[in-house]
Amino acid sequence: MRIAFLFPGQGAQRVGMGRTLADAFPICRQTFEEADAALGEPLSRTIFDGPEDRLTLTENTQPAILAVSIAAYRLLASRGLMPSFVAGHSLGEYSANVSAGTFSFADALRLVRRRGRYMQDAVPAGEGAMAAILGLDADKVAQACAEAAEGAIVSPANLNGGGQVAIAGTAAAVARASERAKALGARRVIPLAVSAPFHCALMKPAEERLAPELRALHTSTPRVPIVANVDAQPKRDARAAIEALVQQVSAPVRWEAVVARLASEGVTTYVEVGPGTVLSGLVRKIYREATVASFGSPDDLAAVEDAIARLKGSRS
C-alpha cells in the first residue's frame, strides 16, 4: 500500500490561493518569496490579491499554480509526509518533478512562464478552442473528432476518466466535433474558457521552442518515480522525465491511465497537493476504492495526516 501526491494543472487557479498557507507557515511564506525572487517580480501579490484577469494570463497562471503547489508540498514534506510516486495533470507534471527533485523550483518557475507564453503564441487568440465532452467514452470521442476534422486539427486532449474527455483544435473543428459527439450520445458538451488549444498538434511550435530549454536544465535523478501524462509510465531517471515533458506539450494528457498505473503499482492513498480538488474528484471516479485527500490550505492538514496515518496503521 502506497501514497501518491498529485499536482493540479491550469484551471485550478483562483485569487487568494495559498495565502492562508503563507500566513500560517514560514516554509510556505519562504516558498512564495523564492518565487518572487526567481521571476524578478512580485508573483505572490498577483496570486494573493489579483486582479483575476492578470492571474488568468497563461504566463502568470502556470508559475502561480506551481508556486502554490510547491508551498503545499514543502509543508507536507517538512512534517514527514512523503509519497511513493508523484504525478501531475499537464502543468502539474512540472510540480511533480520539482517535488521529486528532478530540477529546481526556480528553474521550473522560469520555464513554465515561458511555456505559458509559447503556448499562447502558438495559436492566435480566437483561432483555437477546447471543449469538455461528458458521458461519452474515449473511443467515441476520438471517432467524433476524426469524422468532424475535415482536414483541420481536432483531437482528444485530456483523457480524464469518469466519462470526461476534453478535445482541442481549431475553433471550427472543435465546434463540429462537439456536435458530432452529441449525435454519438454525449450527455453534455461544455466549451472551455481557455486561452489556447492545449495538448493537440497546434501546440507543436510551442513544443519545439520549449524542448531545447527543457533539455538544457540542470537535472538530478528523481527521488521517487513520476508517472507521466504522455504514456502513464513511471519515469525513474531525469532524461526520461524531461522527454516526457517535451512530448506532453502537444500530446494528450492520459490522466485515467496515469491513475490506473498508480493503482497497479499498489497506490491506495492519493493526496492532491495544491489549489483545487479537480484531481481528487477524478480519482474517486476512476478508482472507487481509493483513499483521497486534498491539501491546499491549513484546514486540510488534519485530514491529510489522518489519511496517511490510517494507511500506515493498516500496514502494521
TORDOMAR-924029 format. One record per residue (C-alpha): residue number from 1; x, y, z; residue in one letter. Coordinates in Angstrom, 2 decimals. Layout:
% residues N
ATOM:nr:east:north:up:rest
ATOM:NUM:X:Y:Z:A
...
***
This chain:
% residues 316
ATOM:nr:east:north:up:rest
ATOM:1:0.00:0.00:0.00:M
ATOM:2:1.49:3.25:-1.17:R
ATOM:3:0.86:7.02:-1.33:I
ATOM:4:0.86:9.22:-4.44:A
ATOM:5:0.97:13.01:-4.48:F
ATOM:6:-0.96:14.53:-7.39:L
ATOM:7:-0.40:18.09:-8.61:F
ATOM:8:-3.08:20.17:-10.39:P
ATOM:9:-2.83:21.94:-13.72:G
ATOM:10:-4.19:25.08:-15.30:Q
ATOM:11:-7.79:25.79:-14.34:G
ATOM:12:-7.19:25.26:-10.61:A
ATOM:13:-6.19:28.90:-10.07:Q
ATOM:14:-8.17:31.40:-8.01:R
ATOM:15:-7.20:34.74:-6.50:V
ATOM:16:-6.17:34.23:-2.87:G
ATOM:17:-4.99:30.64:-3.25:M
ATOM:18:-2.10:29.79:-0.94:G
ATOM:19:-2.50:32.94:1.18:R
ATOM:20:-3.59:31.02:4.31:T
ATOM:21:-0.59:28.69:3.92:L
ATOM:22:1.78:31.67:3.67:A
ATOM:23:0.17:33.34:6.68:D
ATOM:24:0.34:30.21:8.83:A
ATOM:25:3.65:28.55:7.92:F
ATOM:26:7.09:30.14:7.41:P
ATOM:27:8.15:27.37:4.98:I
ATOM:28:5.23:28.32:2.70:C
ATOM:29:5.88:32.05:3.03:R
ATOM:30:9.52:31.46:2.09:Q
ATOM:31:8.41:29.48:-0.98:T
ATOM:32:6.43:32.45:-2.30:F
ATOM:33:9.36:34.78:-1.57:E
ATOM:34:11.60:32.40:-3.51:E
ATOM:35:9.16:32.51:-6.44:A
ATOM:36:9.16:36.30:-6.46:D
ATOM:37:12.97:36.34:-6.46:A
ATOM:38:13.25:33.73:-9.24:A
ATOM:39:10.94:35.71:-11.54:L
ATOM:40:12.17:39.16:-10.50:G
ATOM:41:8.65:40.38:-9.77:E
ATOM:42:6.01:40.02:-7.03:P
ATOM:43:4.14:37.00:-8.39:L
ATOM:44:2.82:36.36:-4.87:S
ATOM:45:0.95:39.68:-4.95:R
ATOM:46:-0.89:38.57:-8.10:T
ATOM:47:-1.63:35.18:-6.52:I
ATOM:48:-2.96:36.61:-3.27:F
ATOM:49:-4.59:39.86:-4.45:D
ATOM:50:-5.21:39.54:-8.19:G
ATOM:51:-6.65:41.09:-10.21:P
ATOM:52:-8.17:37.94:-11.65:E
ATOM:53:-7.55:38.92:-15.28:D
ATOM:54:-3.84:39.19:-14.51:R
ATOM:55:-3.74:35.85:-12.69:L
ATOM:56:-5.53:34.10:-15.56:T
ATOM:57:-2.96:35.15:-18.16:L
ATOM:58:-1.36:31.80:-19.04:T
ATOM:59:2.17:33.11:-18.43:E
ATOM:60:1.13:34.04:-14.86:N
ATOM:61:-1.25:31.15:-14.17:T
ATOM:62:1.37:28.47:-14.76:Q
ATOM:63:4.06:29.74:-12.32:P
ATOM:64:1.32:30.73:-9.85:A
ATOM:65:-0.14:27.22:-9.60:I
ATOM:66:3.37:25.77:-9.45:L
ATOM:67:4.27:28.09:-6.55:A
ATOM:68:1.17:27.23:-4.52:V
ATOM:69:1.66:23.50:-5.18:S
ATOM:70:5.31:23.53:-4.08:I
ATOM:71:4.50:25.62:-0.99:A
ATOM:72:1.93:22.97:-0.01:A
ATOM:73:4.31:20.11:-0.87:Y
ATOM:74:7.16:21.57:1.19:R
ATOM:75:4.93:21.85:4.23:L
ATOM:76:3.86:18.19:3.93:L
ATOM:77:7.47:17.11:3.43:A
ATOM:78:8.57:19.13:6.47:S
ATOM:79:6.09:17.10:8.52:R
ATOM:80:7.50:13.82:7.26:G
ATOM:81:4.69:13.14:4.78:L
ATOM:82:6.34:11.79:1.63:M
ATOM:83:4.93:9.96:-1.40:P
ATOM:84:5.97:6.73:-3.09:S
ATOM:85:5.01:8.16:-6.52:F
ATOM:86:4.11:11.58:-7.92:V
ATOM:87:2.10:12.68:-10.94:A
ATOM:88:0.64:15.93:-12.21:G
ATOM:89:-2.02:16.97:-14.70:H
ATOM:90:-0.38:18.88:-17.59:S
ATOM:91:1.37:21.83:-15.87:L
ATOM:92:1.17:19.78:-12.66:G
ATOM:93:3.79:17.40:-14.04:E
ATOM:94:6.32:20.22:-13.52:Y
ATOM:95:5.29:20.48:-9.87:S
ATOM:96:5.64:16.69:-9.63:A
ATOM:97:9.18:16.87:-11.00:N
ATOM:98:10.16:19.67:-8.61:V
ATOM:99:8.81:17.66:-5.68:S
ATOM:100:10.82:14.63:-6.88:A
ATOM:101:13.97:16.73:-7.20:G
ATOM:102:14.38:16.34:-10.99:T
ATOM:103:15.08:20.08:-11.34:F
ATOM:104:14.95:23.15:-9.13:S
ATOM:105:11.89:25.18:-8.17:F
ATOM:106:13.48:28.38:-9.50:A
ATOM:107:14.27:26.82:-12.89:D
ATOM:108:10.76:25.38:-13.08:A
ATOM:109:9.14:28.76:-12.39:L
ATOM:110:11.08:30.47:-15.18:R
ATOM:111:10.45:27.57:-17.54:L
ATOM:112:6.68:27.33:-17.04:V
ATOM:113:6.36:31.09:-17.50:R
ATOM:114:7.95:30.68:-20.93:R
ATOM:115:5.89:27.53:-21.55:R
ATOM:116:2.78:29.63:-21.00:G
ATOM:117:4.00:32.28:-23.44:R
ATOM:118:4.98:29.74:-26.07:Y
ATOM:119:1.58:28.02:-25.84:M
ATOM:120:-0.17:31.39:-26.13:Q
ATOM:121:1.98:32.37:-29.12:D
ATOM:122:1.43:29.07:-30.97:A
ATOM:123:-2.17:29.86:-31.94:V
ATOM:124:-3.57:33.38:-32.44:P
ATOM:125:-6.33:34.30:-29.98:A
ATOM:126:-9.72:33.06:-31.10:G
ATOM:127:-8.42:30.57:-33.67:E
ATOM:128:-8.26:27.60:-31.30:G
ATOM:129:-10.75:26.13:-28.83:A
ATOM:130:-11.32:23.34:-26.33:M
ATOM:131:-14.48:21.61:-25.15:A
ATOM:132:-15.28:19.02:-22.48:A
ATOM:133:-17.27:16.03:-23.71:I
ATOM:134:-19.19:14.35:-20.88:L
ATOM:135:-20.76:10.91:-20.85:G
ATOM:136:-19.08:9.53:-23.99:L
ATOM:137:-16.24:7.02:-23.95:D
ATOM:138:-12.82:7.98:-25.25:A
ATOM:139:-13.07:5.86:-28.42:D
ATOM:140:-16.33:7.55:-29.40:K
ATOM:141:-14.83:10.98:-28.72:V
ATOM:142:-11.88:10.11:-30.97:A
ATOM:143:-14.40:8.98:-33.62:Q
ATOM:144:-16.29:12.29:-33.35:A
ATOM:145:-13.02:14.20:-33.84:C
ATOM:146:-11.98:12.09:-36.85:A
ATOM:147:-15.36:12.47:-38.52:E
ATOM:148:-15.54:16.22:-37.89:A
ATOM:149:-11.96:17.22:-38.73:A
ATOM:150:-12.45:17.89:-42.47:E
ATOM:151:-8.72:18.41:-42.88:G
ATOM:152:-8.40:20.63:-39.79:A
ATOM:153:-6.95:19.71:-36.39:I
ATOM:154:-9.20:18.43:-33.60:V
ATOM:155:-8.35:15.59:-31.22:S
ATOM:156:-8.78:14.31:-27.65:P
ATOM:157:-6.57:16.44:-25.39:A
ATOM:158:-7.37:15.37:-21.82:N
ATOM:159:-8.45:11.76:-21.25:L
ATOM:160:-9.58:12.48:-17.71:N
ATOM:161:-11.64:9.40:-16.92:G
ATOM:162:-15.03:9.31:-15.27:G
ATOM:163:-16.69:9.88:-18.64:G
ATOM:164:-14.87:13.16:-19.21:Q
ATOM:165:-12.71:13.85:-22.27:V
ATOM:166:-11.59:17.31:-23.38:A
ATOM:167:-10.95:17.97:-27.07:I
ATOM:168:-8.76:20.66:-28.63:A
ATOM:169:-8.12:22.07:-32.08:G
ATOM:170:-9.16:24.85:-34.42:T
ATOM:171:-12.33:26.60:-33.26:A
ATOM:172:-14.46:25.49:-36.20:A
ATOM:173:-13.32:21.86:-36.00:A
ATOM:174:-13.96:21.74:-32.24:V
ATOM:175:-17.48:23.07:-32.85:A
ATOM:176:-18.13:20.39:-35.49:R
ATOM:177:-16.68:17.63:-33.27:A
ATOM:178:-18.83:18.83:-30.37:S
ATOM:179:-21.98:18.45:-32.45:E
ATOM:180:-20.84:15.04:-33.70:R
ATOM:181:-20.17:13.93:-30.12:A
ATOM:182:-23.74:14.88:-29.17:K
ATOM:183:-25.04:12.83:-32.10:A
ATOM:184:-22.97:9.86:-30.87:L
ATOM:185:-24.58:10.09:-27.43:G
ATOM:186:-22.60:12.60:-25.34:A
ATOM:187:-24.56:13.69:-22.29:R
ATOM:188:-23.18:17.25:-22.34:R
ATOM:189:-20.64:19.33:-24.23:V
ATOM:190:-19.13:22.30:-22.40:I
ATOM:191:-16.95:24.86:-24.24:P
ATOM:192:-13.90:25.57:-22.07:L
ATOM:193:-12.76:29.10:-21.27:A
ATOM:194:-9.10:28.59:-22.16:V
ATOM:195:-6.59:30.88:-23.80:S
ATOM:196:-5.22:28.27:-26.24:A
ATOM:197:-5.99:24.74:-27.56:P
ATOM:198:-3.65:22.77:-25.28:F
ATOM:199:-2.34:19.23:-25.88:H
ATOM:200:-3.01:18.94:-29.60:C
ATOM:201:-0.91:19.23:-32.77:A
ATOM:202:-1.44:23.01:-32.87:L
ATOM:203:0.97:23.17:-29.91:M
ATOM:204:3.91:21.74:-31.92:K
ATOM:205:5.52:25.20:-32.34:P
ATOM:206:5.45:25.63:-28.55:A
ATOM:207:6.95:22.15:-28.08:E
ATOM:208:9.78:22.97:-30.50:E
ATOM:209:10.61:26.20:-28.62:R
ATOM:210:10.43:24.58:-25.19:L
ATOM:211:12.34:21.36:-25.98:A
ATOM:212:15.90:22.78:-26.05:P
ATOM:213:15.25:24.72:-22.83:E
ATOM:214:13.97:21.61:-21.06:L
ATOM:215:16.93:19.56:-22.27:R
ATOM:216:19.36:22.24:-21.07:A
ATOM:217:18.10:22.15:-17.46:L
ATOM:218:20.41:21.03:-14.67:H
ATOM:219:18.78:17.81:-13.50:T
ATOM:220:19.15:15.12:-10.83:S
ATOM:221:17.79:11.60:-10.57:T
ATOM:222:14.22:11.81:-9.22:P
ATOM:223:13.82:10.67:-5.59:R
ATOM:224:10.55:8.94:-6.49:V
ATOM:225:9.10:7.94:-9.89:P
ATOM:226:6.99:10.44:-11.83:I
ATOM:227:4.12:8.79:-13.71:V
ATOM:228:4.00:10.80:-16.94:A
ATOM:229:0.97:12.20:-18.76:N
ATOM:230:2.20:11.14:-22.17:V
ATOM:231:2.35:7.35:-21.65:D
ATOM:232:1.32:6.72:-17.99:A
ATOM:233:4.74:5.15:-17.37:Q
ATOM:234:6.86:5.81:-14.25:P
ATOM:235:9.93:7.91:-15.09:K
ATOM:236:12.79:6.93:-12.83:R
ATOM:237:15.64:8.93:-14.41:D
ATOM:238:15.91:12.60:-15.31:A
ATOM:239:16.30:12.16:-19.06:R
ATOM:240:13.09:10.14:-19.34:A
ATOM:241:11.25:12.66:-17.15:A
ATOM:242:12.43:15.57:-19.34:I
ATOM:243:11.48:13.85:-22.61:E
ATOM:244:8.01:13.18:-21.20:A
ATOM:245:7.64:16.92:-20.52:L
ATOM:246:8.76:17.73:-24.07:V
ATOM:247:6.20:15.38:-25.60:Q
ATOM:248:3.29:16.38:-23.36:Q
ATOM:249:3.06:19.90:-24.87:V
ATOM:250:1.31:18.58:-27.98:S
ATOM:251:0.24:15.10:-26.80:A
ATOM:252:-2.94:14.25:-24.87:P
ATOM:253:-2.95:14.04:-21.08:V
ATOM:254:-3.77:10.39:-20.31:R
ATOM:255:-4.98:11.02:-16.78:W
ATOM:256:-7.22:7.97:-16.46:E
ATOM:257:-4.27:5.80:-17.49:A
ATOM:258:-1.99:7.62:-15.01:V
ATOM:259:-4.34:6.80:-12.12:V
ATOM:260:-4.73:3.21:-13.34:A
ATOM:261:-0.94:2.86:-13.43:R
ATOM:262:-0.58:4.24:-9.91:L
ATOM:263:-3.23:1.79:-8.70:A
ATOM:264:-1.40:-1.09:-10.42:S
ATOM:265:1.75:-0.03:-8.51:E
ATOM:266:-0.11:-0.52:-5.24:G
ATOM:267:-1.05:3.11:-4.57:V
ATOM:268:-4.17:3.25:-2.38:T
ATOM:269:-3.92:6.78:-0.94:T
ATOM:270:-3.91:9.86:-3.22:Y
ATOM:271:-3.24:13.39:-1.97:V
ATOM:272:-3.92:16.31:-4.31:E
ATOM:273:-1.27:18.89:-3.42:V
ATOM:274:-2.01:22.49:-4.41:G
ATOM:275:-5.09:24.55:-5.30:P
ATOM:276:-8.46:22.97:-6.04:G
ATOM:277:-9.96:19.50:-5.83:T
ATOM:278:-10.44:18.57:-9.51:V
ATOM:279:-7.94:15.69:-9.47:L
ATOM:280:-9.37:14.31:-6.22:S
ATOM:281:-12.78:14.11:-7.87:G
ATOM:282:-11.38:12.36:-10.93:L
ATOM:283:-9.51:9.79:-8.82:V
ATOM:284:-12.73:8.96:-6.95:R
ATOM:285:-14.47:8.28:-10.28:K
ATOM:286:-11.61:6.22:-11.74:I
ATOM:287:-10.69:4.18:-8.64:Y
ATOM:288:-13.59:3.97:-6.21:R
ATOM:289:-11.63:2.08:-3.53:E
ATOM:290:-9.02:4.84:-3.23:A
ATOM:291:-8.50:6.95:-0.13:T
ATOM:292:-8.41:10.54:-1.43:V
ATOM:293:-7.49:13.82:0.26:A
ATOM:294:-6.62:17.30:-0.96:S
ATOM:295:-4.22:19.80:0.56:F
ATOM:296:-4.32:23.47:-0.37:G
ATOM:297:-4.94:25.22:2.96:S
ATOM:298:-4.16:24.76:6.66:P
ATOM:299:-7.73:23.50:7.20:D
ATOM:300:-6.92:20.44:5.05:D
ATOM:301:-3.86:19.36:7.03:L
ATOM:302:-5.59:17.22:9.66:A
ATOM:303:-7.50:15.21:7.02:A
ATOM:304:-4.30:14.54:5.04:V
ATOM:305:-2.35:13.48:8.13:E
ATOM:306:-5.26:11.25:9.16:D
ATOM:307:-5.44:9.56:5.74:A
ATOM:308:-1.71:8.84:5.79:I
ATOM:309:-1.82:7.67:9.42:A
ATOM:310:-4.64:5.24:8.55:R
ATOM:311:-2.56:3.85:5.70:L
ATOM:312:0.46:3.39:7.98:K
ATOM:313:-1.77:1.79:10.60:G
ATOM:314:-3.15:-0.70:8.09:S
ATOM:315:0.40:-1.80:7.25:R
ATOM:316:1.35:-2.67:10.81:S
***
